[in-house]
Each structure stands twice: as structure tokens, then as C-alpha cells.
Amino acid sequence: MDSLTASQISSLTASLKLLSNDLHAQIELASPAASTVILDQSKVGRLSRMDAMQHQHMADSTLQQAKQRLKLVQKALNKLSNEDYGYCELCDELITFGCLQARPEAQLCLKCQSQQEQ
């Protein structure tokens, strides 16, 4: 297979746009929770402060992951407009439709992804 079909590209485009909207919403919701924890120490106990700081740290981590993934989604959408979408950035082989369905912002084929992880 040399390229993705028009219906596959249409399906993946819709998935990328939906994912982009979901990530924007996730970032909007996580931003306030990831802000610095400010507590009135006279009214809150030590465990409550630690719990609030842990929640803030988890929200910040979620926020950073969502921002990173959004960048990849936007890069994939740009590749779609340049007709560069669906090709591995390392070996330039076509990424399978199944892989792109699972992770539409994928930049690497399975072989190269496996090599990168080792």
C-alpha cells in the first residue's frame, strides 16, 4: 500500500480534530487545578496541605502531557494539509492505518517506534 485512501484520511482527520478539541478542553480544565497551592495555614492541617500539593502536582503533570500531545496533534493536522501525513519520520514508510486509528498523531511506524523505545 503506497498511501492512505481518501476515506481513511477523512476518518483520521475527524479523529485528529476531535482529539484536538478534547485536549483543548482538558487543558482548560486542568489549568486552574495546576496553579500554585495557596492555603491559609491557620485553618488547614499539615495533611490537608500535603494532599492539596499532591493534587496540584498531578494536575500539572496532566496539563503538561495534554499540551505535549496537543502539539503532536497540531503537527499531524499540518502534515495533512501538506499531504505528508501518515509517513514515518525516520524511515519514511507508511504508518499502518490501524496504528493511526489507535494514535492518529503517531510520527513513527511500529518498527521505528520499537527501536526508539529500546
PyMOL commands that place a pseudoatom at each C-alpha (Angstrom):
pseudoatom trace, name=CA, resn=MET, resi=1, chain=A, elem=C, hetatm=0, pos=[0.000, 0.000, 0.000]
pseudoatom trace, name=CA, resn=ASP, resi=2, chain=A, elem=C, hetatm=0, pos=[1.536, 3.292, -1.089]
pseudoatom trace, name=CA, resn=SER, resi=3, chain=A, elem=C, hetatm=0, pos=[-0.795, 5.717, 0.667]
pseudoatom trace, name=CA, resn=LEU, resi=4, chain=A, elem=C, hetatm=0, pos=[-3.933, 6.076, 2.718]
pseudoatom trace, name=CA, resn=THR, resi=5, chain=A, elem=C, hetatm=0, pos=[-7.294, 6.111, 0.936]
pseudoatom trace, name=CA, resn=ALA, resi=6, chain=A, elem=C, hetatm=0, pos=[-9.457, 9.224, 0.878]
pseudoatom trace, name=CA, resn=SER, resi=7, chain=A, elem=C, hetatm=0, pos=[-11.946, 7.671, 3.303]
pseudoatom trace, name=CA, resn=GLN, resi=8, chain=A, elem=C, hetatm=0, pos=[-9.129, 6.700, 5.699]
pseudoatom trace, name=CA, resn=ILE, resi=9, chain=A, elem=C, hetatm=0, pos=[-7.729, 10.243, 5.579]
pseudoatom trace, name=CA, resn=SER, resi=10, chain=A, elem=C, hetatm=0, pos=[-11.194, 11.658, 6.170]
pseudoatom trace, name=CA, resn=SER, resi=11, chain=A, elem=C, hetatm=0, pos=[-11.684, 9.385, 9.178]
pseudoatom trace, name=CA, resn=LEU, resi=12, chain=A, elem=C, hetatm=0, pos=[-8.267, 10.238, 10.619]
pseudoatom trace, name=CA, resn=THR, resi=13, chain=A, elem=C, hetatm=0, pos=[-8.817, 13.969, 10.045]
pseudoatom trace, name=CA, resn=ALA, resi=14, chain=A, elem=C, hetatm=0, pos=[-12.058, 13.791, 12.012]
pseudoatom trace, name=CA, resn=SER, resi=15, chain=A, elem=C, hetatm=0, pos=[-10.278, 11.856, 14.788]
pseudoatom trace, name=CA, resn=LEU, resi=16, chain=A, elem=C, hetatm=0, pos=[-7.476, 14.439, 14.955]
pseudoatom trace, name=CA, resn=LYS, resi=17, chain=A, elem=C, hetatm=0, pos=[-9.921, 17.359, 15.114]
pseudoatom trace, name=CA, resn=LEU, resi=18, chain=A, elem=C, hetatm=0, pos=[-11.967, 15.657, 17.838]
pseudoatom trace, name=CA, resn=LEU, resi=19, chain=A, elem=C, hetatm=0, pos=[-8.785, 14.855, 19.773]
pseudoatom trace, name=CA, resn=SER, resi=20, chain=A, elem=C, hetatm=0, pos=[-7.642, 18.465, 19.417]
pseudoatom trace, name=CA, resn=ASN, resi=21, chain=A, elem=C, hetatm=0, pos=[-10.952, 19.730, 20.827]
pseudoatom trace, name=CA, resn=ASP, resi=22, chain=A, elem=C, hetatm=0, pos=[-10.789, 17.224, 23.700]
pseudoatom trace, name=CA, resn=LEU, resi=23, chain=A, elem=C, hetatm=0, pos=[-7.222, 18.226, 24.565]
pseudoatom trace, name=CA, resn=HIS, resi=24, chain=A, elem=C, hetatm=0, pos=[-8.098, 21.937, 24.480]
pseudoatom trace, name=CA, resn=ALA, resi=25, chain=A, elem=C, hetatm=0, pos=[-10.949, 21.232, 26.916]
pseudoatom trace, name=CA, resn=GLN, resi=26, chain=A, elem=C, hetatm=0, pos=[-8.679, 19.121, 29.139]
pseudoatom trace, name=CA, resn=ILE, resi=27, chain=A, elem=C, hetatm=0, pos=[-6.069, 21.903, 29.222]
pseudoatom trace, name=CA, resn=GLU, resi=28, chain=A, elem=C, hetatm=0, pos=[-8.714, 24.473, 30.081]
pseudoatom trace, name=CA, resn=LEU, resi=29, chain=A, elem=C, hetatm=0, pos=[-9.998, 22.335, 32.961]
pseudoatom trace, name=CA, resn=ALA, resi=30, chain=A, elem=C, hetatm=0, pos=[-6.566, 21.366, 34.280]
pseudoatom trace, name=CA, resn=SER, resi=31, chain=A, elem=C, hetatm=0, pos=[-5.033, 24.851, 34.213]
pseudoatom trace, name=CA, resn=PRO, resi=32, chain=A, elem=C, hetatm=0, pos=[-6.696, 26.195, 37.383]
pseudoatom trace, name=CA, resn=ALA, resi=33, chain=A, elem=C, hetatm=0, pos=[-6.025, 22.959, 39.285]
pseudoatom trace, name=CA, resn=ALA, resi=34, chain=A, elem=C, hetatm=0, pos=[-2.344, 23.072, 38.304]
pseudoatom trace, name=CA, resn=SER, resi=35, chain=A, elem=C, hetatm=0, pos=[-1.790, 26.569, 39.654]
pseudoatom trace, name=CA, resn=THR, resi=36, chain=A, elem=C, hetatm=0, pos=[0.207, 27.182, 42.834]
pseudoatom trace, name=CA, resn=VAL, resi=37, chain=A, elem=C, hetatm=0, pos=[-1.432, 25.938, 46.018]
pseudoatom trace, name=CA, resn=ILE, resi=38, chain=A, elem=C, hetatm=0, pos=[-2.167, 28.764, 48.457]
pseudoatom trace, name=CA, resn=LEU, resi=39, chain=A, elem=C, hetatm=0, pos=[-3.619, 27.713, 51.787]
pseudoatom trace, name=CA, resn=ASP, resi=40, chain=A, elem=C, hetatm=0, pos=[-4.452, 29.515, 54.996]
pseudoatom trace, name=CA, resn=GLN, resi=41, chain=A, elem=C, hetatm=0, pos=[-2.145, 27.558, 57.295]
pseudoatom trace, name=CA, resn=SER, resi=42, chain=A, elem=C, hetatm=0, pos=[-4.047, 28.562, 60.397]
pseudoatom trace, name=CA, resn=LYS, resi=43, chain=A, elem=C, hetatm=0, pos=[-7.179, 26.798, 59.092]
pseudoatom trace, name=CA, resn=VAL, resi=44, chain=A, elem=C, hetatm=0, pos=[-5.710, 23.808, 57.265]
pseudoatom trace, name=CA, resn=GLY, resi=45, chain=A, elem=C, hetatm=0, pos=[-3.748, 20.937, 58.775]
pseudoatom trace, name=CA, resn=ARG, resi=46, chain=A, elem=C, hetatm=0, pos=[-0.447, 19.536, 57.554]
pseudoatom trace, name=CA, resn=LEU, resi=47, chain=A, elem=C, hetatm=0, pos=[-2.059, 16.528, 55.835]
pseudoatom trace, name=CA, resn=SER, resi=48, chain=A, elem=C, hetatm=0, pos=[-4.544, 18.759, 54.011]
pseudoatom trace, name=CA, resn=ARG, resi=49, chain=A, elem=C, hetatm=0, pos=[-1.684, 20.907, 52.701]
pseudoatom trace, name=CA, resn=MET, resi=50, chain=A, elem=C, hetatm=0, pos=[0.217, 17.824, 51.539]
pseudoatom trace, name=CA, resn=ASP, resi=51, chain=A, elem=C, hetatm=0, pos=[-2.917, 16.464, 49.884]
pseudoatom trace, name=CA, resn=ALA, resi=52, chain=A, elem=C, hetatm=0, pos=[-3.545, 19.785, 48.103]
pseudoatom trace, name=CA, resn=MET, resi=53, chain=A, elem=C, hetatm=0, pos=[0.074, 19.899, 46.906]
pseudoatom trace, name=CA, resn=GLN, resi=54, chain=A, elem=C, hetatm=0, pos=[-0.153, 16.323, 45.627]
pseudoatom trace, name=CA, resn=HIS, resi=55, chain=A, elem=C, hetatm=0, pos=[-3.363, 17.142, 43.707]
pseudoatom trace, name=CA, resn=GLN, resi=56, chain=A, elem=C, hetatm=0, pos=[-1.681, 20.237, 42.255]
pseudoatom trace, name=CA, resn=HIS, resi=57, chain=A, elem=C, hetatm=0, pos=[1.317, 18.160, 41.145]
pseudoatom trace, name=CA, resn=MET, resi=58, chain=A, elem=C, hetatm=0, pos=[-0.910, 15.551, 39.470]
pseudoatom trace, name=CA, resn=ALA, resi=59, chain=A, elem=C, hetatm=0, pos=[-2.935, 18.264, 37.718]
pseudoatom trace, name=CA, resn=ASP, resi=60, chain=A, elem=C, hetatm=0, pos=[0.263, 19.919, 36.497]
pseudoatom trace, name=CA, resn=SER, resi=61, chain=A, elem=C, hetatm=0, pos=[1.540, 16.607, 35.137]
pseudoatom trace, name=CA, resn=THR, resi=62, chain=A, elem=C, hetatm=0, pos=[-1.767, 16.004, 33.345]
pseudoatom trace, name=CA, resn=LEU, resi=63, chain=A, elem=C, hetatm=0, pos=[-1.658, 19.529, 31.945]
pseudoatom trace, name=CA, resn=GLN, resi=64, chain=A, elem=C, hetatm=0, pos=[1.885, 19.097, 30.594]
pseudoatom trace, name=CA, resn=GLN, resi=65, chain=A, elem=C, hetatm=0, pos=[1.025, 15.755, 28.970]
pseudoatom trace, name=CA, resn=ALA, resi=66, chain=A, elem=C, hetatm=0, pos=[-2.074, 17.247, 27.335]
pseudoatom trace, name=CA, resn=LYS, resi=67, chain=A, elem=C, hetatm=0, pos=[-0.049, 20.191, 25.999]
pseudoatom trace, name=CA, resn=GLN, resi=68, chain=A, elem=C, hetatm=0, pos=[2.596, 17.832, 24.568]
pseudoatom trace, name=CA, resn=ARG, resi=69, chain=A, elem=C, hetatm=0, pos=[0.015, 15.637, 22.892]
pseudoatom trace, name=CA, resn=LEU, resi=70, chain=A, elem=C, hetatm=0, pos=[-1.798, 18.699, 21.514]
pseudoatom trace, name=CA, resn=LYS, resi=71, chain=A, elem=C, hetatm=0, pos=[1.439, 19.790, 19.836]
pseudoatom trace, name=CA, resn=LEU, resi=72, chain=A, elem=C, hetatm=0, pos=[1.696, 16.384, 18.159]
pseudoatom trace, name=CA, resn=VAL, resi=73, chain=A, elem=C, hetatm=0, pos=[-1.946, 16.576, 17.048]
pseudoatom trace, name=CA, resn=GLN, resi=74, chain=A, elem=C, hetatm=0, pos=[-1.411, 20.042, 15.583]
pseudoatom trace, name=CA, resn=LYS, resi=75, chain=A, elem=C, hetatm=0, pos=[1.723, 18.800, 13.804]
pseudoatom trace, name=CA, resn=ALA, resi=76, chain=A, elem=C, hetatm=0, pos=[-0.290, 15.907, 12.338]
pseudoatom trace, name=CA, resn=LEU, resi=77, chain=A, elem=C, hetatm=0, pos=[-3.027, 18.300, 11.174]
pseudoatom trace, name=CA, resn=ASN, resi=78, chain=A, elem=C, hetatm=0, pos=[-0.362, 20.433, 9.476]
pseudoatom trace, name=CA, resn=LYS, resi=79, chain=A, elem=C, hetatm=0, pos=[1.031, 17.336, 7.789]
pseudoatom trace, name=CA, resn=LEU, resi=80, chain=A, elem=C, hetatm=0, pos=[-2.452, 16.553, 6.486]
pseudoatom trace, name=CA, resn=SER, resi=81, chain=A, elem=C, hetatm=0, pos=[-2.636, 19.903, 4.753]
pseudoatom trace, name=CA, resn=ASN, resi=82, chain=A, elem=C, hetatm=0, pos=[0.838, 19.313, 3.251]
pseudoatom trace, name=CA, resn=GLU, resi=83, chain=A, elem=C, hetatm=0, pos=[-0.111, 15.762, 2.197]
pseudoatom trace, name=CA, resn=ASP, resi=84, chain=A, elem=C, hetatm=0, pos=[2.772, 14.494, 4.342]
pseudoatom trace, name=CA, resn=TYR, resi=85, chain=A, elem=C, hetatm=0, pos=[0.575, 12.742, 6.901]
pseudoatom trace, name=CA, resn=GLY, resi=86, chain=A, elem=C, hetatm=0, pos=[0.909, 9.051, 7.699]
pseudoatom trace, name=CA, resn=TYR, resi=87, chain=A, elem=C, hetatm=0, pos=[4.585, 8.565, 6.918]
pseudoatom trace, name=CA, resn=CYS, resi=88, chain=A, elem=C, hetatm=0, pos=[7.236, 7.623, 9.467]
pseudoatom trace, name=CA, resn=GLU, resi=89, chain=A, elem=C, hetatm=0, pos=[9.583, 10.485, 10.266]
pseudoatom trace, name=CA, resn=LEU, resi=90, chain=A, elem=C, hetatm=0, pos=[12.587, 8.144, 10.454]
pseudoatom trace, name=CA, resn=CYS, resi=91, chain=A, elem=C, hetatm=0, pos=[12.230, 5.629, 7.626]
pseudoatom trace, name=CA, resn=ASP, resi=92, chain=A, elem=C, hetatm=0, pos=[9.606, 7.437, 5.503]
pseudoatom trace, name=CA, resn=GLU, resi=93, chain=A, elem=C, hetatm=0, pos=[7.493, 4.272, 5.257]
pseudoatom trace, name=CA, resn=LEU, resi=94, chain=A, elem=C, hetatm=0, pos=[3.713, 4.451, 5.526]
pseudoatom trace, name=CA, resn=ILE, resi=95, chain=A, elem=C, hetatm=0, pos=[2.375, 4.066, 9.074]
pseudoatom trace, name=CA, resn=THR, resi=96, chain=A, elem=C, hetatm=0, pos=[-0.405, 1.486, 9.037]
pseudoatom trace, name=CA, resn=PHE, resi=97, chain=A, elem=C, hetatm=0, pos=[-3.992, 2.675, 9.181]
pseudoatom trace, name=CA, resn=GLY, resi=98, chain=A, elem=C, hetatm=0, pos=[-4.554, 0.569, 12.308]
pseudoatom trace, name=CA, resn=CYS, resi=99, chain=A, elem=C, hetatm=0, pos=[-1.733, 2.355, 14.135]
pseudoatom trace, name=CA, resn=LEU, resi=100, chain=A, elem=C, hetatm=0, pos=[-3.042, 5.739, 13.035]
pseudoatom trace, name=CA, resn=GLN, resi=101, chain=A, elem=C, hetatm=0, pos=[-6.547, 4.815, 14.199]
pseudoatom trace, name=CA, resn=ALA, resi=102, chain=A, elem=C, hetatm=0, pos=[-5.154, 3.997, 17.640]
pseudoatom trace, name=CA, resn=ARG, resi=103, chain=A, elem=C, hetatm=0, pos=[-2.899, 7.051, 17.786]
pseudoatom trace, name=CA, resn=PRO, resi=104, chain=A, elem=C, hetatm=0, pos=[-3.716, 9.478, 14.946]
pseudoatom trace, name=CA, resn=GLU, resi=105, chain=A, elem=C, hetatm=0, pos=[-0.831, 11.777, 15.875]
pseudoatom trace, name=CA, resn=ALA, resi=106, chain=A, elem=C, hetatm=0, pos=[1.738, 8.964, 15.522]
pseudoatom trace, name=CA, resn=GLN, resi=107, chain=A, elem=C, hetatm=0, pos=[5.008, 10.089, 13.976]
pseudoatom trace, name=CA, resn=LEU, resi=108, chain=A, elem=C, hetatm=0, pos=[6.751, 6.729, 13.709]
pseudoatom trace, name=CA, resn=CYS, resi=109, chain=A, elem=C, hetatm=0, pos=[5.908, 3.314, 12.282]
pseudoatom trace, name=CA, resn=LEU, resi=110, chain=A, elem=C, hetatm=0, pos=[5.829, 0.368, 14.676]
pseudoatom trace, name=CA, resn=LYS, resi=111, chain=A, elem=C, hetatm=0, pos=[9.324, -0.779, 13.749]
pseudoatom trace, name=CA, resn=CYS, resi=112, chain=A, elem=C, hetatm=0, pos=[10.935, 2.619, 14.339]
pseudoatom trace, name=CA, resn=GLN, resi=113, chain=A, elem=C, hetatm=0, pos=[8.855, 3.230, 17.464]
pseudoatom trace, name=CA, resn=SER, resi=114, chain=A, elem=C, hetatm=0, pos=[10.049, -0.081, 18.904]
pseudoatom trace, name=CA, resn=GLN, resi=115, chain=A, elem=C, hetatm=0, pos=[13.654, 0.808, 18.123]
pseudoatom trace, name=CA, resn=GLN, resi=116, chain=A, elem=C, hetatm=0, pos=[13.230, 4.230, 19.776]
pseudoatom trace, name=CA, resn=GLU, resi=117, chain=A, elem=C, hetatm=0, pos=[11.847, 2.642, 22.951]
pseudoatom trace, name=CA, resn=GLN, resi=118, chain=A, elem=C, hetatm=0, pos=[14.810, 0.258, 23.320]
for i in range(1, 118): cmd.bond("trace and resi %d" % i, "trace and resi %d" % (i + 1))
show_as sticks, trace
zoom trace
